[in-house]
Amino acid sequence: MFILREVVFSGLQRFAFSMLPSAVRIQGVSYFRNYALDLRDKLNNQVDPEIPPRHLNISGAGPFRTFGKNTVDLCRQHASLMPDDVVVDIGCGIGRTALALSHYLTNGEYYGFDVIEFAIEWCRNHIAAQHRNFHFAHADIFNLTYNPRGKVKAERFVFPYPDAAASFALATSLFTHVLPDTLENYIAQTGRVLKPGGRFLSTWFLLDERTERAMSEGQTSLDFQHRFGRHAQASLHSPEQAVAFPRSDVEKMFEKHGFFIHGNYPGDWTGISDKKIHSMQDLIVAIRR
């Protein structure tokens, strides 16, 4: 009887949580403080129309423009992003990278998709409305926090683009929040939509002998102590909060789906001092064969 009550209570909790607006589910109590700050900015005429208001900004901490520009700089410096590339942004969020790209992709095209519907609507109204070469799509993928009524499982989702349609793809702070089956599908789908020679820049938490040693010595900013067959988690109760994968497994997965690794760089989280990029997460640049 006790177990039944626990199951029912847990189910009611999940249902109540799913009924909250997405922005509240994501930000929690911070949403209401951010909403008040947005009202203050509006009253003081301090609103930047290119940047989402605080109560909708799901991009995390840090300056919106600066972080977006840093991502574009990484794409240019390490993956040869050009102004005429056709870009697919996997998990584009509320447009932090898209905004920076809108000032760079002068002759190219941009296609971003995300599971968070209000983020896509904001991008359509504030970025695509100003740039005809920018396009945004909502991916109706089930996610308990971001899209609890989603109809498609992430591991079966088909990217909404034709084969070999893009010359560049990026996935930032995405593979750090997905589990193995979703990861495999997304790399396969990226391989499908990229033309031969297309570049793919993605960020990770990668485990190898060097990062494992740094973690054991307390040098890393994250501790992936919960180990499973194909991945590791920083939190046991929130599996997708921060996810790490063995570097060798990721490299084999890229190879399996038609890529070769062009660049492989450790990020700030590792505590490694001789890294060559400015990024909290590890960086992989892969090229479609």
N, C-alpha and C positions, 0 to 999 in steps of 0.2 A: 504493500500500500504506500509506504514511504517513497519507494522508487517511482511509482506511478505519479504521486503528487509532484515530485521533482521534475519529471518529464513534462507534465502538464504546465507547471509554472515556467519552466524554461521555454516551452513553446509559446506561452502567452507573452513572455518577455520579448522573444524574437519578433512576434507579430506586432507588439506595440512599438518596438524599435523600427520596424519596417514602415510604419505609418508616419514617422517623422519626416519632415522635408529633408532632402538629401544633404543640403548644406548644414543642417543641424546635426544630422547623423555623423557627418565627417568632422565638424569642428567642435561638437559638444557644447559645453557652456560658454566657450570662447565666442561662439556665434553671436550671442546677445551683446557682449561687450564690443565686438567688431561692428555690429549693426549701429550701436550708439556712436561709435567713432566715425562711421560713414555719414551719419546724420549731421554730426558736427562739421565734417569737411564740406558737406553740401551747403550748410548754412553760411559757412565762411568762404564759399566759392573757391574751394581748394581741391576740386575733383579733377583728376586727370582722366579724360574720356577713353584713353587707350589702355588703361590699366583697370582690371576688375576691382570692384569695391572689396573691402576686407571681408565682409560677411559671405562673399562668394569665392574668394581666392583660395583655391584648394592646392596651391603650388608649394606650400610649405613656407618655412621662414626664409628671410633674405630678400634683398631688393629684386623686384620683379624684372625690371629692365636689365640689371646687371647679370642676373643668372641666365636670362635668355640669351644675352649677347655672348656670355661665356660658352654656352652650348654651341652657338653658331661658330664661334672662333675655333672650338675643338673640331667641328665638322670641316671647316676650311683648312686648318693646319694639319690635321691627321687623316682626313678622308677625302681631301681634294674636292669639297663641295664647290660647285660653280653656279653663277647667277642664272644659267639656263637649265639647271637640273630639274627633273620631275621628282618631287620629294613625297614620300609617304611617311607620315609621323604616327607611329603606333602608340596609342595612349597619349594623345596630344594634350589632355587636361584642358585648362581654361586659357590656353594660348600663350604661355610664357615664351616658348621657343618660336611659335608661329609669329608673334609680334615682331621679334627680332628678325626673323626670316623675311617678313613683309618689306623690310628695307633693303634686302639683299637679293632676293629672287626676282630680279627685274625682268628677265625673259623666260623664267621657268614657270612651273606649276607646283602648287602645294595641295596635298590631300591629307587631312588629319581626321582621325576618328577616336572616340573615347566612349566608355561605358556610362559616363556621367552626363545625363541629358541637359541639365541646366548649364553646364560648362560649354557644351556644343552650341546651345542657343546663344550664349553670350558671344562666343567666337563668331558665329554667323552674323550677329547684329553689329559687332564692333570691329571685326577684322575683315571678314568676307565682304561686308557691305562697302568697305573702302578699297578692297583689292579684288578685282575680278578673277585673278588667277589663284585665289585661295578658296578651298572647298572643305567643308566639315560635315562629317556623318556621325550619327549616333549609333553605337554598337549595342544592340539590346541583349547584352550578356548578363547572366545572373551573377550578382555579387551582393553578399549580405549587407554590406555597408553602402556601396555606391549605387547598386541597382537591384534591390531585393525582388522586384517583379520581373526581372529579365527572363526571356524565354529560351535563350541559347546558352549551353555550357561553353565555357571558354576553350576547353580542349577540342571542341568541334566547330568553333567559329571560323567562317570563311571570310577572309578580308574582302571588302566590297569593291575590288578592283580587278581588271583583267590580267591575264598572264603577261609577264614581261612589259608591264605598263610604265614602270618607274626606273629611274637611273640612280636613285639614292633613297635610302631608308634610315630612319633613326628610331631608337627606343631608349629613352632616358628615364631612369627611376621606374622602370616597368618590370624587368626581369629580377629586380630585387624584391618584388612583391607577388610573384606567381609561384605556383607549385609545378613539379616536373612535367605532368601531362600537358598543362597549358603552355609551358615553355617550348616543348617539342613541337606542338602545333603552330605556335607563332613563328618559330624559326622556319618551319616548312612553308608556311604561308608567305613569309618574307621572301624566301627563295623563289616561290612561284611568281610573285608580282614584280620581282627585279629582273631586268634584262641582263644578259651576259656582260660582265664588266661593271655592273652596278655595285655601288659601295653601301655598306651597312654599318653604321656606328651605333653601338649599344653600351649601356653601363650595367655593372654587376657588383656583387660581392662574391669573389672567387677564392676558393680554398686550395692551397697547395702547401708544399713543405715549408715555404718561407712564411706564408701568412699564418699557418698553424703554429709555427714557432713563436711568431710575434704575439699571437693570441695567448699562448701559454705563458708568455712573459709579461702579459698585461699591457702591451704596447698598442693594441688596437682599440678603436673607439666603440666597437661592437664585439660581443661574445656570442658566437653561435654554438651554444652548449647543448642544444637539443638536436640529436643526430638521428637521421632516418636513412633508408637505403640509398636514396638518390639526391638528398639535399640535407641542409641543416637550417634550423630556425633560431632566432634570438629569443622568441617567446613561444612557450608551449601552448598557451591559451589563445593567442592571436597569431595563427600560423603564417599569415601573409604580411605581418608587420615588417619583418625583415628576413629575407630568405637568401641563403648562400648555396652555391653549387661548386663541386670539385672542378677545378680549371680543366683537367684532362677530359672530363666528361663533356664539358661545354665545347671544347675544341673538336672532339669526336662528333658531336651533334652537328656542328657547323659543316664538317666534312661530309657527313651523311646526307645533308640537304643541299649540297652543291656549292659550298663556299670554301675558300681558303683564307686563313688568318693573315692579314696584312700588318696589323699592329696589336700589341697586347701590353697594356700599361696599368701598373698598380695605382690605386687612388689613395686619398688622404686617410681613409678609415684604417688602412693597414699599418700606419705608423712607420712605413718604410721611407727612409730619408732620401734615397737616390732616385725617386720617381721623376718622370719627365713630363707630367701633365698637371694641370690645375683642375682637379676634380675630386669630390669626396668619394665617389664610387670608382671602381675599376673600369677600364675602358677597353673594349675590343672593337677593332675595325676589321671587317671581313669583306671579301670581294666575291661576287657571284661568278662562278666559272662559266 
